[in-house]
Amino acid sequence: MNATVDPKKLIKGATGDWEVVIGMEIHAQVTSQSKLFSGASTEFGGDPNDHVSLVDAAMPGMLPVINAECVAQAIRTGLGLKAQINLRSVFDRKNYFYPDLPQGYQISQYKDPIVGEGEVLVDLPDGQQITVGIERLHLEQDAGKSLHDQSPTMSFVDLNRSGVALMEIVSKPDLRSSDEARAYVTKLRTILRYLGTCDGNMEEGSLRADVNVSVRRPGEPLGTRCEIKNVNSIRFIGQAIEYEARRQIGILEDGGKIDQETRLFDPGKGETRSMRSKEEAHDYRYFPDPDLLPLEFTQAYVDELKKGLPELPDEKKARFIAAYGVTAYDAGVLVAERAGADYFEAVAKGRDGKAAANWVINELFGRLNKDGKDVTSSPVSAAQLGAIVDLIGEGTISGKLAKDLFEIVWTEGGDPKEIVETRGMKQVTDTGAIEAAVDAVIAANPDKVEQAKAKPTMIGWFVGQVMKQSGGKANPQAVNDILKAKLGIE
Amino acid sequence: MSVDSATVRRIAHLARISVNEDEIAPLQNELNAILAFVEQLNEVDVAHVEPMTSVTPMQLRQREDKVTDGHYPNKIVANAPLTEDHFFLVPKVVE
């Protein structure tokens, strides 16, 4: 990945170009009913300390027992990242003190993670595709939550999240711009959601990113990095990287040097700032957790899980391009969410794939966006949209009226075919009726007729007038042909 | 392997154990005696021996993914010096 430098991605400083190098650690909450090492619920929210067992509260004598489903979810995710699955992995204790960590250590995996190297293919907005290396994925416990705004002198601690299983997914430093970083997280989120191993809900903290940023002159060795902790939206990830890269360039160009440190992103100010309190705490004294034996499973178990995996976004995209003739870009949009892809397929099956893609992306997704709705709660079903596409394909309605019809189905529901019948929305292909309308428009506008003879593009104005007279129901192609004949335009 | 007095202070700090200045030297001696004792293990050649993780040949026990515990916040905060609405209250820690 270091071989070529794309000049478009460089940042211009006062003294020349800089390359930003980004690696990410994504914390993805494992989708499971109960916690990694206890039987307490993982449900979001809940009353304070209600989803907490004595294990999560680290009461003396409590012992962790691993949740088999969390192990399966980590393996599925590893397979989805085309990564090496380690049949033997080890849980270690990462020691530090913090009020929301009652054990005084986090159970994590250090030297022997459950998943090793893999890769993610990432599509960039300009159509380019990059491969981002995955360094590892390991299982670990989440910490509790501290609230600092309830009292001027005290912090309030809720352990509901304590012990929930997380997958930490560590990328290689393969990203070279904030756009690439955003696209990577978006793609990773899509893969996790397809697999059903993490819901990807960033507002609820199910997906959080630690972003490592450094800058260097193109071709030079890696610079000193800063780690921006706990960024919880894709937009903020982009902003944090932009700010941090420019901050580091400013320091280096003024002859200073970068201190390796942990920083926090402040979304209000759009800045990163030093997180001083944790500086001295970076001595985690990892050691194997004596309460837990190594985690071992067979290749047969991995193979069985592999058989149960759904079609993943990359494969689905390739199939949509091949089977339905949609463009690579449209296919990328369609597969971004599994529910959207399923909807498209229901519309496209047995119909014109390009028309189906066009309607799903432009009309349906556009309308859902406008109303802040999800495809799963779309008022227009795939069958209804399919019927609309059929009506256009048969020439029963024009494209313009089809949009009106879509709006009617969206707000009132009903069978599109019936609506077209009962509301007289059928396209007029009867040339006699169209001819009459054309004659009327020509007779009423002799001046425009003269102009059109000199300037043939004027025909567009006539088509518009005739369509208006017909209430949008005239077949535009027929109108065009008849007009050309009557006006004597080639 | 042996530790110096600075390491003793650091270990004590990391473990949040308060140690008086006059305790440092005796602790350093004790820790070094323990380390020297354990160091005898280096005399054994274990290059071709699998690390033992359990005295009985057993595998990590796994449990089913079911909610079987929790819903007793009273018990969770019972020993806390200060609580409110089932939250633990601690002196303010803020970044």
Interface residues (C-beta under 8 A of the other chain):
Chain A: S32 Q33 S34 S38 G39 A40 S41 D47 P48 N49 D50 H51 V52 S53 L54 V55 A57 V65 I66 N67 A68 E69 C70 V71 N95 F97 Y98 P99 S146 L147 H148 Q150 S151 P152 T153 M154 S155 F156 V157 D158 L159 L264 M275 S277 D283 R285 L292 L293 P294 L295 E296
Chain B: R10 L14 R16 T53 S54 M58 Q59 L60 R61 Q62 R63 E64 D65 K66 V67 T68 D69 G70 H71 P73 K75 I76 V77 L82 E84 D85 H86 F87 F88 L89 V90 P91 K92 V93 V94 E95
